[in-house]
Amino acid sequence: KAKVTEEGVEFVSILDGSKHFMSPEDSMRIQSDIGADIIFALDEFTSPHAEKAQIKATIERTHRWADRCLKAFKGSPLYDNNKGDLLNSKQALFGIVQGGRHEDLRKQSAKNIGEMDFHGFGIGGTFVKEDMATAVRWVNEILPEVKPRHLLGVGEPIDLFLGVENGCDTFDCVAVTRMSR
């Protein structure tokens, strides 16, 4: 089981049971080193059914981690502070919006993350199917329209249509891989 602290996440390898720790800074370095096209800021999320106070605490940590991720990303030797972008221009950093099923938390998260200097934004959180389109709309009404918005972890055809209708540009999902196995 993962243990989340202000410093990062401790988890156990599914391969050999060894313990590992990842900070927001580690996450930036690893994603950059593997050549990810889109690097996502490390975030914390919880069940959409969790108590509102717990969800609020996780989005507040996600915002603090987002700031640390931006600093680490901009501290990279590949980052050109004069141009405000990576020299190789093959990697972009996206901040992640959370907030569960709570409109006020989702909007506050979108406002906070949307004001940060990210290339784009991920919309995260485990969605209850009936709430997904509404929650995505709440967020995309606030996030800057000039930057891409990526809906995390959805893959059923209806999800893609609802995402596009509510302002998302790109998507990802492990469903295809799971079904293929």
C-alpha positions as CSV (number, residue, x, y, z in Angstrom):
1,K,0.0,0.0,0.0
2,A,1.3,3.5,-0.8
3,K,2.0,6.0,1.9
4,V,1.6,9.6,1.0
5,T,3.4,12.4,2.9
6,E,4.1,16.0,2.2
7,E,7.5,15.0,0.8
8,G,6.1,12.4,-1.7
9,V,4.9,8.8,-2.0
10,E,6.4,5.6,-0.7
11,F,5.2,2.5,-2.4
12,V,6.1,-1.2,-2.9
13,S,7.2,-2.6,-6.3
14,I,4.8,-5.0,-7.8
15,L,7.8,-6.8,-9.4
16,D,9.9,-7.6,-6.3
17,G,8.2,-6.1,-3.3
18,S,11.0,-3.6,-2.8
19,K,10.2,-0.2,-1.3
20,H,10.5,3.0,-3.3
21,F,10.0,6.7,-2.6
22,M,9.1,9.3,-5.2
23,S,9.0,13.1,-4.6
24,P,7.6,15.6,-7.0
25,E,11.2,16.4,-8.1
26,D,11.9,12.7,-8.7
27,S,8.8,12.4,-10.8
28,M,9.9,15.3,-13.0
29,R,13.4,13.9,-13.5
30,I,12.1,10.3,-14.2
31,Q,9.5,11.5,-16.8
32,S,12.1,13.8,-18.4
33,D,14.7,11.0,-18.5
34,I,12.4,8.5,-20.2
35,G,11.6,11.1,-22.8
36,A,7.9,11.6,-22.1
37,D,6.2,14.0,-24.5
38,I,3.8,15.2,-21.8
39,I,5.1,15.2,-18.3
40,F,2.4,15.3,-15.6
41,A,3.0,17.0,-12.3
42,L,2.8,14.5,-9.4
43,D,-0.6,14.7,-7.8
44,E,-2.5,13.1,-5.0
45,F,-6.1,11.9,-5.6
46,T,-8.6,10.0,-3.6
47,S,-11.9,8.3,-4.1
48,P,-14.7,10.5,-5.3
49,H,-16.6,9.0,-2.3
50,A,-14.1,10.2,0.3
51,E,-15.1,12.8,2.8
52,K,-15.0,16.3,1.5
53,A,-12.3,17.4,4.0
54,Q,-10.0,14.6,2.8
55,I,-10.5,15.6,-0.9
56,K,-9.8,19.2,0.0
57,A,-6.5,18.2,1.8
58,T,-5.4,16.1,-1.2
59,I,-6.0,19.0,-3.7
60,E,-4.1,21.4,-1.5
61,R,-1.2,18.9,-1.4
62,T,-1.5,18.5,-5.2
63,H,-1.2,22.3,-5.6
64,R,1.9,22.4,-3.4
65,W,3.4,19.6,-5.3
66,A,2.5,21.3,-8.6
67,D,4.6,24.3,-7.5
68,R,7.5,22.0,-6.7
69,C,7.2,20.2,-10.0
70,L,7.3,23.5,-11.9
71,K,10.4,24.6,-10.0
72,A,12.1,21.2,-10.7
73,F,11.1,21.3,-14.4
74,K,12.3,24.9,-14.8
75,G,15.6,24.0,-13.0
76,S,16.3,21.3,-15.6
77,P,19.4,21.9,-17.8
78,L,17.1,21.5,-20.8
79,Y,14.9,24.4,-19.7
80,D,15.7,27.8,-21.4
81,N,14.7,30.5,-18.9
82,N,15.0,33.1,-21.6
83,K,12.5,31.5,-23.9
84,G,10.3,30.0,-21.1
85,D,10.3,26.6,-22.7
86,L,12.4,23.4,-23.0
87,L,15.2,23.8,-25.5
88,N,14.3,20.4,-27.1
89,S,10.6,21.5,-27.2
90,K,9.6,17.8,-27.1
91,Q,8.4,17.8,-23.6
92,A,5.5,19.8,-22.0
93,L,4.6,20.0,-18.4
94,F,0.9,19.6,-17.4
95,G,-0.6,20.4,-14.0
96,I,-3.4,18.3,-12.7
97,V,-6.8,19.4,-11.5
98,Q,-8.6,17.3,-8.8
99,G,-11.6,17.8,-6.6
100,G,-13.7,14.7,-6.6
101,R,-17.5,15.3,-7.0
102,H,-17.4,18.7,-5.4
103,E,-18.0,21.7,-7.6
104,D,-16.4,24.2,-5.3
105,L,-13.3,22.0,-4.9
106,R,-13.0,21.3,-8.6
107,K,-13.4,25.0,-9.5
108,Q,-10.8,26.1,-6.9
109,S,-8.4,23.5,-8.1
110,A,-8.9,24.6,-11.7
111,K,-8.4,28.2,-10.7
112,N,-5.2,27.5,-8.7
113,I,-3.6,25.1,-11.3
114,G,-4.9,27.3,-14.2
115,E,-3.0,30.3,-12.9
116,M,0.3,28.3,-12.8
117,D,2.8,28.4,-15.7
118,F,2.0,25.0,-17.2
119,H,2.0,24.1,-20.9
120,G,-1.4,22.4,-20.4
121,F,-3.7,20.7,-17.9
122,G,-4.7,17.3,-16.9
123,I,-8.2,16.7,-15.4
124,G,-7.9,13.9,-12.9
125,G,-9.7,12.1,-10.3
126,T,-11.7,8.9,-10.3
127,F,-15.0,9.9,-11.8
128,V,-18.4,8.6,-11.0
129,K,-19.8,7.9,-14.5
130,E,-22.8,10.1,-14.0
131,D,-20.7,13.1,-12.8
132,M,-17.9,13.1,-15.4
133,A,-19.2,15.4,-18.0
134,T,-20.4,17.9,-15.4
135,A,-17.2,17.9,-13.5
136,V,-15.2,18.3,-16.7
137,R,-17.4,21.2,-17.7
138,W,-16.9,23.0,-14.3
139,V,-13.1,22.7,-14.8
140,N,-12.9,23.7,-18.4
141,E,-15.0,26.8,-17.9
142,I,-12.1,28.0,-15.7
143,L,-8.9,26.7,-17.3
144,P,-7.3,28.8,-20.0
145,E,-8.7,27.9,-23.4
146,V,-5.4,28.6,-25.2
147,K,-3.7,25.6,-23.5
148,P,-4.5,21.9,-24.1
149,R,-6.8,20.1,-21.6
150,H,-6.2,16.4,-21.1
151,L,-8.8,14.1,-19.5
152,L,-7.0,11.4,-17.5
153,G,-8.0,7.8,-17.4
154,V,-11.1,7.6,-19.6
155,G,-11.4,5.3,-22.6
156,E,-14.9,4.2,-23.3
157,P,-16.3,5.8,-26.5
158,I,-19.0,7.8,-24.7
159,D,-16.3,9.2,-22.3
160,L,-14.4,10.6,-25.3
161,F,-17.5,12.3,-26.8
162,L,-18.5,13.8,-23.4
163,G,-14.9,15.0,-22.9
164,V,-14.8,16.7,-26.3
165,E,-18.2,18.2,-25.8
166,N,-17.0,19.7,-22.5
167,G,-13.7,21.1,-23.7
168,C,-11.1,18.3,-23.5
169,D,-8.5,17.9,-26.3
170,T,-6.7,14.7,-25.5
171,F,-7.3,11.5,-23.4
172,D,-5.5,8.5,-22.0
173,C,-6.6,5.2,-20.6
174,V,-5.3,1.8,-19.7
175,A,-8.5,0.0,-20.7
176,V,-7.3,-1.0,-24.1
177,T,-4.2,-2.6,-22.7
178,R,-6.2,-4.4,-20.0
179,M,-8.7,-5.7,-22.5
180,S,-5.9,-6.8,-24.8
181,R,-4.3,-8.9,-22.0
